[in-house]
Each structure stands twice: as structure tokens, then as C-alpha cells.
């Protein structure tokens, strides 16, 4: 007796958020870097760390919102 197995393909739809999220996050990080550089008394290392944190937070937020 021959047993046949059925395979189903699962295709994920790519949403625009996967493309938009890094762009929005980069723009937010650039703005944070510029704004802190202009108006802050933080040292440069703190400003870079803050910009990276903003980038990660915005990226996560946009990707969570997209789902």
C-alpha cells in the first residue's frame, strides 16, 4: 500500500512595514542625533548611544504595529 503525503506551502505576504520600518527608524535616529547634538550637553558617546536606542525602539515599534 502506497502512502501519499500532502504538502502545503505557506507563503508569507510581505507587507510594506518590512520596507518602511528601517526607513522610519533611520529618520528618527538621525533626527534624535541632530536634535541632541544641537540642544544637549551630553557627550558625543551618549548622543550616539541614544540615537542607536531610538533607532531600535522605532524599528521594533513599527514592526509590532504592522502585525
N, C-alpha and C positions, 0 to 999 in steps of 0.2 A: 504494500500500500504506500503510495507516494503522498507525502505531506507537503502541502504548499503553504508558504507563509506570505502574508501580505505585508508589504512595507508601505508606510505612508510618509510622505515627505512633508516636513514642516518648514514653511518658508516664513521668515520674519519680514514684516513690512518695515522698510526704513522710513522713518519719519524725518521731517525737516529739522527736528530738535537736535538730532545727532550731528547735523551740519551747523546749525545755528549756535548751539551751546558753546563751543570753543571760541567762536567769534565774539559773542556777548561777554564771555568771561575775560577774554583778552582786552576788550574795550574797557571793561570795568577795572581791570588791573592797571591798565595804562592811565585811566583817569585817577585812580587811587594814588598811583606813583606820582603823577603830576601834581595833584592837589596837596599831598603830604609834602612833597618837595618844595612847594611854593609857600605853604602856610604853616608848616610844622617845625618844631625844634628837635624832632627825632634825629638820631644819627642816620647816616645813609644805610647802614646794615638793617636797622629797624624798618626803614621805609621799604626796602626790598622784601623783607620778610612779610610785611603787611600786604604788599602787592601780591605776593605769591599766595598768601592766605585768602585774600579777596578772590583771586582767580579760581582757586579750588572751591571756595564756597559758592560762587556764582555758577560754576560748571555743574556742581552737584545739584544745586537748586533747580537749574533749567532742566537737567536730565530727569530729576524727580517729577517736575511739573509736567513733562512730556508724557510720562506714563500715566 
